[in-house]
Every structure is written in structure tokens, then in C-alpha cells.
């Protein structure tokens, strides 16, 4: 390779995000091989404390990972969960009684002051505190009673990709550990993720639909809903398209009125109960003539004008979000490039967002 060509490659927009997306099969394997023993150890120690309620704390992509954990904890473990409003503690000084409550704080960097402050306050209020981060030396890891390292390695592109899927897998293994299970159903994910990420050309063709989009709607239900929210965030922060995410049920309660035959809609259709619950929504979208793309198993794609078929055979519904987000990460990257943006460094954003 010539020096000139090498320099061009090093300056190509989106190259860092592209490289980090392609690392995800290796990262998922690392979590399974190296991270799982520690996650199961932490889960065992927490299970001994018998928490009666779970509060999940996060921002940005980590907030979407926390929402995924909420579905897992309520469905798989039967524990009621809530997503915290940190300002009640950091801005208003509230001090709720958190005895016998598990507080799980998800953060890539572990450096945001409000996350650290709210975790410190929760621990002082009697909570069992767990930090899930990509930085074991972070202030958040230091202040929490327990810590799980998602082992994603340094993430240099601003949009979270490998840290998001690593967080999902770590949270899945945590919940399975709380159930006394080993999480072995996740063993196929690295190979399947590689197969999805090999289909970049297919996603590039799909991206051409959205080059001139003025807005987009992403919808799903159940375990797929966090994927819809994360996909919308990726599209907004990389290509600046206003992307609205809705639960399929919420979409029918009003927002459906804005959908017409020039409104692009992406439906994330899990292979399972969430996908079944989404079918009436797909029917209504078709009835409005929406430009509909389905990400999911083969069967529901017939209900759309285009789609991306996921290899979900044999993958339980609760693990499918790890695969669902991959083509949507690729899509956000390709749409940004097509619109002349650099997804590695979106304007006005920083890798560590220091909210208070």
C-alpha cells in the first residue's frame, strides 16, 4: 500500500466507527470467555442479599442497555424495576429509603459526575450498588459496591457500538446469574454477529433509501424496544436525521397520524412474543402506505417493502437485541456517509458527557 493511499484510508470519514463495529464478534467472545466468571460471581453475591426491587441508572446508549435489563429483570426474574431520575438526588437532594434495593448503574466511561453522585447517594441510602462500565478504574467503579467490566476495549469513535452490545451481553449474563443459570444460550452470538456484520453491502443498498430523509420512525415491542431507541439515537447522532422511537403500542396512540407514504419507518420485529404483538402495528403501517423496512426473521419481511433478515433461528428472544442492533449500527454509519457526514465525530458531542 502506498503512503498516499494509507493516508487517505486513515482520514476516511467513519473509518473508526466501522472498525469498532467489526470488533463486536471478538468483544462478545471476550465477554463470554473472560467476563462471565466474574459476572456470575457478582450475581451470586447480589443474589445472597435478596433485593426486593431494582433501580437502573444510565444515560445515552447506556440508558437503552439499562432498558433492556429492565425487560430481563421483570420477565426473567420477576423483580419490579424502575429507571431512575438522577436529578431527584443530584439537583433536589432527595434521599429515598433504598434498603434492599439493587441499584445498577450502566456507563461506558464511568466518568459522568451525576452517575457517580447518584450512586454514592444510593449506597448511602442502603442500596446494593453495581456499576457496569468499560473502565474498571473509573470513579463510578470506585464508588459502587460491586463492578462488572464489559471488556469492550477502548472505543474511540463517538457513537457507542461495541460498548453497547458488550453491555447487553454483560447484563444478560448478570440476570442469568441472579437466576442461578450459566447463560450458555449466548454462546452462539459471536459467530452470528460476524455473519450479520459481513453483510455491509446489503446495508449500504438499504441506506440509499434514507439519504434524503427528513425524519424517520423506528418501532418495536418487548425486548426489541430498546433496540428501536438505540437505533434512533445512532441515526440522530451520526447523520442528524430526526429519528423518533416508539413502542408499537404507543405508536398507535397518536403518533401513527404523522406516518404517510413518504415517512420512512423501520420496524424491529423480534422472533417471539414481541414480534407477535407488533403484527397489528405492521398492518396499520401498511394500511397507511408507509415506506416500511423490517429488521427481523424472514417471515415478517413479507409485510414490508424491504428488510434485513436476521439469523435468529435457535436464539431466544431475550438475546436477539444483541443481533438486532448490528444492521442498524451499520445503517446509521452508511446513511451518515451518504449524507456527507463523519460518523466518527458528530458535531457538538463529546465521548464522555459530564452531566450534573
C-alpha positions, 0 to 999 in steps of 0.5 A, a space after each residue: 500500500 502506498 503512503 498516499 493511499 494509507 493516508 487517505 484510508 486513515 482520514 476516511 470519514 467513519 473509518 473508526 466507527 466501522 472498525 469498532 463495529 467489526 470488533 463486536 464478534 471478538 468483544 462478545 467472545 471476550 465477554 463470554 470467555 473472560 467476563 462471565 466468571 466474574 459476572 456470575 460471581 457478582 450475581 451470586 453475591 447480589 443474589 445472597 442479599 435478596 433485593 426486593 426491587 431494582 433501580 437502573 441508572 444510565 444515560 445515552 446508549 447506556 440508558 437503552 442497555 439499562 432498558 433492556 435489563 429492565 425487560 430481563 429483570 421483570 420477565 426473567 426474574 420477576 423483580 419490579 424495576 424502575 429507571 431512575 431520575 438522577 436529578 431527584 438526588 443530584 439537583 433536589 437532594 432527595 434521599 429515598 429509603 433504598 434498603 434492599 434495593 439493587 441499584 445498577 448503574 450502566 456507563 461506558 466511561 464511568 466518568 459522568 459526575 451525576 452517575 457517580 453522585 447518584 450512586 454514592 447517594 444510593 449506597 448511602 441510602 442502603 442500596 446494593 450498588 453495581 456499576 457496569 462500565 468499560 473502565 474498571 478504574 473509573 470513579 463510578 467503579 470506585 464508588 459502587 459496591 460491586 463492578 462488572 467490566 464489559 471488556 469492550 476495549 477502548 472505543 474511540 469513535 463517538 457513537 457507542 457500538 461495541 460498548 453497547 452490545 458488550 453491555 447487553 451481553 454483560 447484563 444478560 449474563 448478570 440476570 442469568 446469574 441472579 437466576 442461578 443459570 450459566 447463560 450458555 444460550 449466548 454462546 452462539 452470538 459471536 459467530 452470528 454477529 460476524 455473519 450479520 456484520 459481513 453483510 455491509 453491502 446489503 446495508 449500504 443498498 438499504 441506506 440509499 433509501 434514507 439519504 434524503 430523509 427528513 425524519 424517520 420512525 423506528 418501532 418495536 415491542 418487548 425486548 426489541 424496544 430498546 433496540 428501536 431507541 438505540 437505533 434512533 439515537 445512532 441515526 440522530 447522532 451520526 447523520 442528524 436525521 430526526 429519528 423518533 422511537 416508539 413502542 408499537 403500542 404507543 405508536 398507535 396512540 397518536 403518533 401513527 397520524 404523522 406516518 404517510 407514504 413518504 415517512 420512512 419507518 423501520 420496524 424491529 420485529 423480534 422472533 417471539 412474543 414481541 414480534 407477535 404483538 407488533 403484527 397489528 402495528 405492521 398492518 396499520 403501517 401498511 394500511 397507511 402506505 408507509 415506506 416500511 423496512 423490517 429488521 427481523 426473521 424472514 417471515 415478517 419481511 413479507 409485510 414490508 417493502 424491504 428488510 434485513 433478515 436476521 439469523 435468529 433461528 435457535 436464539 431466544 428472544 431475550 438475546 436477539 437485541 444483541 443481533 438486532 442492533 448490528 444492521 442498524 449500527 451499520 445503517 446509521 454509519 452508511 446513511 451518515 456517509 451518504 449524507 456527507 457526514 463523519 460518523 466518527 465525530 458528530 458535531 457538538 458531542 463529546 465521548 464522555 458527557 459530564 452531566 450534573 
